[in-house]
Amino acid sequence: MPSVTFLVFQSLKHIVYQNNIMATISRQTQLYNNVTNDRLPIKVILPNQGAQKKNKGGGSSKLFRQVDKKYRQSLSNQVNAIKKSTTFNKIEMAPVRIKLLAKASAKSHRPEDIFSEETCPIVGSGSLGELFVKATPMGLDRLDDLILNNTADYIKKELSAIESIEPITPTFRKKGVKSLDILKESPKRDNKFVTRVKLFDLGNQNNAQENILNNFEESCSELNIEINSKGYSKSSYTYELRCKDVNDLDAVSNIIGVRSISQMPIMRIIKQKSLNPSPLPNTMPRRSINDDVPIVVVVDSGITTNNPDLNTWVVGNISDVAPEYRNTSHGTFVAGLICWGSTLNPTISGIDSNQCAVFDLQVIPNDDPEKGDVDELLENELLMSLETALQQYANKYKVWNLSLGSDYVCSLDEFSPLAESLDNLQERYQVSFVISAGNYEKLPMLSYPRLKDQLINGRITSPADSVLGITVGAISHVDYKQNGPKEHELAPYSRHGPGPNHVISPDFVHYGGSCSLDFSHVSGIRSVTEEGSAEDVGTSFATPLVSRTLAQIYHQIIPTPSTVLARALLTHHAKNPKNGRRIEDGDENFLGFGLPAALPYCLECSPYSSTLIFDDILRPGYFLEWDDFPYPDSLQKNGRYFGEIWMTIAFAPSRGSRWGTEYCEAHIEANLGVYFSQTSRKTNKSSLKFKGLVPPEFKNSELLYENFQIESLRKWAPVRTYYALLDEKGERGNRWRLKLRLLTRHGIENLAGFEPQKFSLIITIADPEKKAPIYDEMARIIRNRFNAQNLNVRISPQVRQQQI
């Protein structure tokens, strides 16, 4: 911990930083006021105005390797080895693992004719290029015959994609970890080790899944092993399981339907450091309990009742922690940042000053022996508490702050059961969870840029891999000249992405305090303590600053926006905290989409920009097209287009937990560009060609194979951003066109319960020189072209509500 001498030095040093920061804030405020004296509303393009057209398919028949007699015999030998090694005597079926060549992992190359209902159907997937099939004795016989004897071209193409056919082993189920090591990391309850088991989902044709479940439950009963599925959704097939010893765990890892077994994660918060304590500065009590303000649910360790001013901002509470285990230090610090973040940290730019209240959901018990009796919160216990509270308050409170995490480092190959469960809760109750990215606490901490080994060890922890959740990392508000981050860089303790399937995570960053790599120099963010105020560091404290901004978005828009639209608005104006521009390629795994813009900036336009919202639906197999898309006259000259364009598309994709890295089953791709005339050299005839001008960010479209596209194009992610700056050269074209296309996988579009995919697309067109009257020009075009309306926000005397 820092010495007293250092703390004095740090305080003096901080004064210098404050002076620099105040000058920056003054410049930023002056610039902002210059362009927002007359605020202008965003235009909402009403649904069902795009032309719906059928997608065109296509594919290649090229083989990935030579399919000769030797290769066929090799695959046949693998099938026969599985028939000999697998015991089918109880349920007459077993999962089998198929590995595909890396370049054959695209959806269009999947061997669905080889592994079909006639042989061994595909029932799931794991990491990229890893499939699971449902094997039966008869199915394996048919598969063996097909491999050896079928010479059809399409079968040869699919055979050429297969690398191996393997049984599921206990080692695979334990992910290569020894049983004893799993138990060492497992919490204990009633003198037993608490583990987590996930079963394969084989689908329910011919009662396959029912047989798997019955066999698992009967086997555990015979072994006298306790199981419990409370907290997890029924369709996740996830269980809490209590083992007495290694023998129990080994026995469970041999049960045929088990997909994985690991320690049960414990939900953790960082221990309070309470640096630079001081009396609480002047704060503002809430005038009335009926004040109309946004509210964030603080899912944490509880909020102190000893601060009368803070308590006026607490609109209610639930406690799931027994009195003897309560320690409200962490939850109080988080709540203080939501209610008084800017007041307590006046020198840190980027914290909006709009009012925000909290609801106290106390779920985390004390884990600090110096503060009293200790207890643990298990993953499934958190889920039970959340669902109980959501049933009562989800319609009232839309933003739930989860400044907590686990030691479970997220995989690149599959989403954690906790993340999947949080996604299910968010979808069911239509709320947004804002989640901390996790803290790296070993010394030395993480440098920036990250070193090679740090890229692995410093990855985000569960549940930061939630697809529908919003994950937050922390950046530094001070500038360390050596052995520490520069101002606006990722803090040394802040974990980084990407998430599974290379989804961008964290989604955003905010200021959470900073420190040197050896933690000898600390400059924290300030908030409320039991005794007054203090400084601390952690992604836990950057998270509430994003929560309060998101709550403002939900509160300000009337009627309350969907979770998808709220997320899109939060993302659309996020910027690089270093320079106020776009996040650069390569930085997205650390800074996400950037630092969110405070209100009202993210809910308005300027005279030199126009923002449009499209809230609509897409059907699988079709695309939506808006031909002759509007573009301002001021950004056209001599048949060329100029300007700055950025787009954000957000949606809540259909998800399937049995598909591993292919968890997200729907994807929307957007394309905005121009038609231009092209004359053929051969025929001398002119024709119109389309060219996309606003490419996706964080991409490399030159790469061919699906495994590269997942990483570089962020396919199947719930949010994507696009950006283009049409510079002084401009782009020639006849007219603009917007196209949106829905892609699906696993045949979900054919399921009875599949509904068209809802989405929110936001497009901003701007004059980068901030001179042209873009807003007024686009408003005139939209009035004549579309059925549209203004984004309805709460009345403010500073907003000019134009009529379209």
C-alpha positions, 0 to 999 in steps of 0.5 A: 500500500502507498506510504503517507509520504507518497500520499502527500506527494501524490496530492500535490502532484494531483493539483498540477493535473487538476489545473491542466484538466480544468483548462481542457474542460474549459476549452471543450465546454466553449467548443460545445456551447458554440455548436449547441446553442440551438439543439436539433432533434434526431429524425426517426424514419418510421418502419415498413418503408424499405423495399423488401427483396429476396437474397441471392445464394451461391457457393463453391464446389472446390475440394479442400483436400484430395478425397482418395481411398486412403483418406476415406479409410482413415475416417472409417477407422475413426468411426469404428474406433468410436463404435468400439470405445463408446458404451451405448447400453443405457441410452443408445446414443452419445455425442461425438466430436467432429473437427473441420479444417480451419478454411472449411469452417464457414456455414456454407461448407458445413457437412450437413449431408454427411452428418444428417438424420440418416446418420449422425445429425449435427446437434451443436458446436464448440470452438471454431470448426468444432461440431458435435453430432448425435451418434447411435450404433445404427447411425455410425454404421450408416456413416461408415458406409457413406464415407467408404462408398458414396462418390457423389460430388457434394459428398466428396466436397463435405468429406474434404472438410473433415479433419477428424472424428473423435469421442467425447472424453473425460479430459475433454469435459474437464478442459484438460484440467485435473480433477484435483485442481478443479476441486482446489478452485471450487467453493465449499458448502456443507463440507462439499465442493461446489462445481458446475456441470453443463450437459449436451443439448441433443435436441428432443427428437426421439426423446433424445434430450429427455434420455440424456437428462434422465441418465444424468439424474439417475447416475448422480442419484446412484453416486449420491451426488447432490444436483440443483438447477436453480438459477439457471434457465431450464433450456441451458441444462446447467447444474450446481453439483456438490462433490465429496471428493475426486472420485465423485468428480471423475465419475461425473466426467464419465457420464455420457451426456456431460459436456463440461464440468468446472468449479462453480464461480464465486462472484467477487468485488474488489476490496476497498482501499479508501485512499486519501480519505477526506470529509464529504464535500457539499453534496445535493440531497434529493428534493422530493421522493417524487422527483422525476429522475432516472434510476439505476439498480445497484446490484452490489453489497448494499448502500449505507444508511448512515449518510442522510443526503445519499439516502434521499437518492435511494428510492428503495432496497432489497437485501438478500444478505444476512445482517451478520455478513453485511459490508456496504463499503463497495455498494456505497462507493458505486452508488456515490458515483451514480448520484454525485460522480461529477460533484465528487470529481470536478476535474475529470471530464466526461462525467455528466452532471445530470441527476440520477437516483439508485435502487439498492439490491444487496446481494454480495456478502462481506468477504473481508475478515477485517470487516466481520464474518465472511461469506460467498455468493455463488453464480447461481445464487446471484441469478436467483436474486436477480430474477426475483428482483426483476420480476418485481421491478423490471418494468420500472427500472431499466438499467442494472449496474453489476460492478462485480465479476468472477475469477473465471477468465472468458474463453475465446471459444464459448460463452460462459453459462453465467453470461448466457443466463444474464442474456436470457434475463435481459431478453425476458425482462427487457432490461440492460445489465452494465457489467465491469470488465474485471480487474487484474490484481497481480503485480506488476500490473498490465502495461499499455500497449499490452505485452504478448503474455498479458494479452492472454492473462489479462482477458475479461472475466465472466460475466463480462462476456454477456452478449446483451450486456454492456461491459465497461473497462477503465481508463486513466485520468492522469498522465504517468511519465513512466511506469504507468499509463498516459492520460486516457489510456487503459488503466493497468488493472483493467482487463481487455478483450476480445470476448468469445467469437471475437465480440468486442469487449469491453463495449465502453470505457470510463474513468475508474482511477489510475495507478503505476504498474507496481501500485506504488503511485495511485490516483483514484476516483473519488466517491462516498464512504461510511466516514466521508469520501475517499479515492479508489481504483477499479473497473467497478467504479468506471461501470456506474459512470456508464450506467448513469448515462444509459439511464439518462437515455432511457429516461429522456426518450418518450416512450421508453426506448427498446434496449436495442435502441438505447444501446445503439444511442449509447454507442453511436457518439462514443469516441476515443478519449485520447483525441475525440475521434474514432477508435483506431483498428487494434484498440477496440479490444481495449477501449471498445467503442470508446467513451460514451458521450454525455447527454444531451449530445447523444440525443441531438443533432447540430446545424452541420449534421443530421442523424436518422434512426431506423427502427425496423425488422428483417426477415431471413432470406430477404434484405431491405433496401432504401434506394435513392437514399437522401444526401444533402446538397451541400456535400455534392459537387460536380457529380462527387460526394463529400462529407463524414458518415458514421453508422451504428447497428444494434440488435438482440440476436437469437442465441443458442447455448449449445452452439459454442462460439456460434452462440449468436445465430443471427447477424445483420450487415449494413451497406451504404453507398452509391450507384455509379455509371460504368462503361464496358470496354468490350461493348461500349455500353454503360451500366449502373454499378453499386459501391459501398462507401461506409465500411465496417470498423475493426475489419479486414475484408480482404481475408477469405475464410470464416475464421478470419471474418469472425475475428476481423469483421466481427460477424455475428456481434450484436453491435457494429459500427461503420465509418467513412470520411469522404475527403477533398477528392470525393466519391463519384456517384449517381445516387445513394442506396442503403441495404440491410441483410439478415444472415442466420445459421443452424436453421433457426429461420425454419423453427416455429418460434423464430420471429423477424429480427428487430434492429435499430440503425443510426446514421449520421451525415455531417460536414467535417468542416462544420460549415454547411447547413446539413440539418436543414437540408436533410430535414427538407428531403426527409419531409418529402421522402419519408414518413418520419417524426422527431425523436421524442425527448423530454421538454427542455427550453434549450431544445428547438422541436422542429416539425418535419 
